[in-house]
Amino acid sequence: MDMYYTQDLNLREIGVQLGVSESRVSQLISKSIAQLRQMLSPWRNDTDRSHLRAQ
């Protein structure tokens, strides 16, 4: 994910560096994002409801 978001490499460039296809890089990035969303979901859910508690 660092290569994609921080170093601004495209899928092909990342694939060359890792020795995998562009398709596999896309799969890995998607899987990483899904894992991060799952890990962060407790905080996201709290944030989503926080406006209700303030009333």
Stockholm file with secondary structure:
# STOCKHOLM 1.0

chainA/1-55         MDMYYTQDLNLREIGVQLGVSESRVSQLISKSIAQLRQMLSPWRNDTDRSHLRAQ
#=GR chainA/1-55 SS CIIIIISCCCHHHHHHHHTSCHHHHHHHHHHHHHHHHHHHHHHHHHHHHHHHHTC
#=GC SS_cons        CIIIIISCCCHHHHHHHHTSCHHHHHHHHHHHHHHHHHHHHHHHHHHHHHHHHTC
//
